[in-house]
Amino acid sequence: MDGFSTFQSDTKAQWPTTRGEFIITDFKFDTGVRDLTLHYQTLGALRTTTASDGHETTNAVLIMHGTGGSSDNFLNDDFAGQLFNDGQLLDAKNHFIILRDGIGHGRTSKPSNTGLRQRFPKYTYSDMIRADHQLLTEHLGVTHLRLIMGTSMGGMHTWLWGVTFPGFMDALMPLASLPAPILGRNFMWRKMIVDAIWADVDFRDGNYTADAPPIAGLRTAASVMVLMVSAALYLQAVGSTREKVDAWLKEQIAARVAGMDANDLIYALEASREYDPRPGLGKIRVPLVAVNSADDEINPPELRILEHGIGEMREGLGKAVVLPISEDTRGHGSHTIAKLWKQYLEDLLVRTA
């Protein structure tokens, strides 16, 4: 489950994927060197076209999940059901769709599945996109991307891709993100979660056991996330009586805690510590459409950070979209409800065809 999204159902069988792994020997993290296993799943087949001038284009699309999430987060009716089916914008028959588990997430190497716990390398967003670039170029044979898009953390990675590998894609679409360091309230609530886990006596410096995890810390984390990722209109609807509030919170917190590992969560939240694409925004060479929602508590529009960031890009390349609040928006979780923003994706794909 994406920690920064509303709880979603299991993967749908109607979008069968090909799963794979790529092992990078001695991957150079910013904080050390270690072997790394990247898990991914794909839909469709890669097609590459070379123009007379030698420029290569492909039908490859990279879609990146949010903090605490995995590649499975996109295989549902709200996302894949709006984009991947026959005749839709990212029809899997015509596109090579790459859904990867970023470092520290899903089935990719992370503190919990390597046994390293707090000895796992303290990875950063920079590490994550460099590993993804190796996955694409060295393993999947992708030399160019038709589109890069991502949600929440994946949206921040989308900004970094444009800055770090500016000629590698035709178009960029960050969702529910900002092109600026994580500070203010956005850092405060993350720190509250990390501090709560470390303060739990059962955390034991990361050496807790499976039958005695730091439940108090994890329940605090889940409670904070429930408020930060949702929206007032939606919460008012699901919590129209006190009894409904009790039942809904019990279900949501239990579901989130069940999907959490304390070490993994700390690492994922702290991976953003060096995130700052601002110095390189002028390097972005391709059209970018950034979509946020007006009820997003993590990326509040009143800060005007998104618009300022777009203003730092080359003239005419960037566009900021803030979705108005409606009964359909879900605050930060609007990032995976494609019906809310797919018209902007269509415009972007037409513009960069």
Buried (B, 14 or more C-beta within 10 A) or exposed (E): BBBBBBBBEEBEEEBEBEEBEBEBEEBBBEEEEBEBBBBBBBBBEBEBEEEEEEEEBBBBBBBBBBBBBBBBBBBBEBBBBBBBBEEBBBBBEBBBBBBBBBBBBBBBBBBBBBEBBEEBBBBBBBBBBBBBBBBBBEBBEBBBBBBBBBBBBBBBBBBBBBBBBBEBBBBBBBBBBBBBBBEEEBBEBBEEBBEBBBEBEBBBEBEBEEEEBBEBBBBBBBBBBBEBBBBEBBBEEEBEEEEEEEEBBEEBBEBBBEBBBBBBBBBBBBBBBEBBBBEBBEBBBBBBBBBBBBBBBBBBBEBEBBEBBBEBBEEEBBBBBBBEBBEBBBBBBBBBBBEBBBEBBEBBBEEBE
